[in-house]
Amino acid sequence: KVRIIVPEGGSVTTSSGAYSCASGNTCDVYIVDFFFDRTFVATPAVGYTFKFWKEADKSFCVNSSEPCSLFTKGLDANDWLKSVMIAFLESDEIFYLEPVFEYPPDMAKYEKSCKGCHGTGAAGAPVAGNAMDWEPRLAKGIEALLASVKNGFGNMPPKGLCADCTDADFTALIIFMSTPAQ
């Protein structure tokens, strides 16, 4: 069985259209014979980009940004491969396929609303790109940081001076600012 986990930001379909898994869903694909041959495509939603297939234990197409081809077709021609595939087909093990979608930060919103404080550390703001400033905040989790931005925190007013930012904008800006400078 292949479990497809699709985070917010896109969907996964096969190039043939036989399988489809929407944003926010987990879908199982059962591979039961030597005739399976599908290419899985990660399609980003508007405003998102597909980065790569996520690395995790028992995952397919790890770190590739290309469509993911999975097949058993033709593997029964070799006795050793056939025995391996029979063991795979008969097992209860779950293998994974998970795309990583990214919502790139709107740099105009950063310049207008964030840079004034996060560019310099004014009013105690964590400096963009400074890992030490962001480490204790990131330990709370992205949801807690998102709530702080939306509700205001310390000297930062609610929505951090970005009245037109969406949750996706705020999340992308938090990720951008908290990523260590290269």
C-alpha positions in Angstrom: 0.0 0.0 0.0 1.2 3.5 -0.8 -0.2 6.3 1.4 -0.2 9.7 -0.2 -0.2 12.6 2.3 -1.1 15.9 0.7 -0.5 19.1 2.7 -2.2 22.4 2.1 -1.0 23.9 -1.1 -1.7 21.5 -3.9 -2.8 18.0 -4.9 -1.4 14.8 -6.2 -2.8 13.0 -9.3 -1.6 10.4 -11.7 -0.8 11.4 -15.2 -3.5 9.0 -16.4 -6.1 10.5 -14.0 -6.7 7.1 -12.4 -5.8 8.5 -8.9 -6.3 11.9 -7.3 -5.7 13.1 -3.8 -6.7 16.7 -2.9 -5.0 19.2 -0.5 -5.3 18.3 3.1 -6.2 14.7 2.5 -4.5 11.3 3.0 -5.2 8.7 0.3 -4.2 5.1 0.0 -3.3 3.4 -3.2 -3.3 -0.4 -3.1 -0.8 -2.2 -5.4 -1.9 -5.8 -5.7 -0.3 -7.2 -8.8 2.4 -7.0 -11.4 0.5 -4.6 -13.7 0.8 -1.4 -11.7 2.4 1.4 -13.6 1.5 5.0 -12.6 3.3 8.3 -12.5 2.2 10.6 -9.7 2.3 14.4 -10.3 2.3 17.0 -7.5 0.3 20.0 -8.7 0.6 23.2 -6.7 -2.4 25.4 -5.9 -2.4 29.0 -7.1 0.4 31.0 -5.4 2.3 27.8 -4.3 5.2 26.0 -5.8 6.0 22.3 -5.6 9.5 21.9 -4.0 10.1 18.1 -3.9 8.9 14.8 -2.5 9.4 14.7 1.2 12.1 12.5 2.8 10.8 10.1 5.4 11.1 6.5 6.4 9.7 4.2 3.6 9.1 7.0 1.2 9.3 7.1 -2.6 11.0 9.6 -4.9 12.7 11.3 -1.9 14.0 14.9 -2.6 13.1 14.7 -6.3 11.1 17.5 -7.9 10.1 15.4 -10.8 6.9 13.4 -11.2 7.2 10.1 -9.3 6.9 6.9 -11.3 5.9 3.7 -9.4 5.5 0.4 -11.1 5.5 -3.3 -10.7 4.9 -4.0 -14.4 7.6 -6.1 -15.8 9.3 -6.9 -12.5 8.0 -10.5 -12.6 10.5 -11.3 -15.5 13.3 -11.8 -13.0 12.9 -14.5 -10.4 14.7 -12.6 -7.6 12.7 -9.4 -8.3 9.6 -11.5 -8.5 10.1 -13.0 -5.1 10.8 -9.5 -3.6 7.7 -8.1 -5.2 5.5 -10.9 -4.0 6.8 -10.3 -0.5 6.0 -6.6 -1.0 2.5 -7.2 -2.4 1.6 -9.6 0.4 2.9 -7.5 3.2 0.9 -5.0 5.3 3.7 -2.4 5.2 2.8 1.1 4.2 5.0 3.2 2.0 4.7 6.9 1.6 4.5 9.6 -1.0 4.3 13.2 0.3 4.8 16.4 -1.7 6.2 19.6 -0.2 4.5 22.7 -1.3 5.8 26.2 -0.6 4.0 29.5 -0.5 6.8 31.9 -1.4 6.9 35.1 0.7 5.6 38.3 -0.8 8.7 40.4 -0.6 6.8 43.6 -1.1 4.8 42.8 2.0 8.0 42.1 3.9 9.5 45.4 2.8 6.3 47.3 3.7 5.3 45.6 6.9 8.1 43.5 8.5 11.5 44.9 7.6 11.2 48.1 9.7 11.5 46.0 12.9 12.7 42.6 11.7 15.4 44.1 9.6 17.2 45.7 12.5 15.7 44.1 15.7 13.9 47.3 16.6 11.6 47.1 19.6 13.0 43.6 20.5 11.9 42.0 17.2 13.8 38.9 16.1 16.1 39.8 13.3 15.3 38.2 9.9 17.9 35.5 9.1 19.3 35.4 12.7 18.9 31.8 13.8 19.6 32.5 17.5 16.8 35.2 17.6 14.3 32.8 16.0 15.2 29.5 17.7 13.1 30.0 20.9 10.2 31.3 18.9 10.3 28.4 16.4 10.3 26.0 19.4 6.7 27.1 20.1 5.7 25.9 16.6 4.5 27.8 13.5 0.9 27.8 14.7 1.9 29.7 17.9 3.9 32.2 15.8 1.0 32.7 13.4 -1.3 33.4 16.4 1.2 35.9 17.8 1.3 37.8 14.5 -2.5 37.8 14.1 -3.2 38.9 17.7 -0.1 41.0 18.3 2.7 40.2 20.6 4.9 42.5 22.8 5.5 45.7 20.7 4.2 44.1 17.5 0.6 45.2 16.8 -2.0 42.8 15.5 -1.3 41.6 12.0 2.2 43.2 12.3 1.3 46.2 10.1 0.0 44.0 7.3 -3.7 44.3 7.2 -4.0 42.6 3.8 -1.9 39.6 4.7 -3.5 36.1 4.7 -2.5 33.3 7.0 -0.5 31.9 4.1 1.3 35.2 3.7 2.1 35.4 7.4 3.3 31.8 7.4 5.5 32.3 4.3 6.9 35.5 5.9 7.7 33.8 9.2 9.5 31.0 7.4 11.4 33.5 5.3 12.4 35.6 8.3 13.3 32.6 10.5 15.4 30.9 7.9 19.1 31.4 8.8 21.0 33.8 6.4 23.3 32.1 4.0 
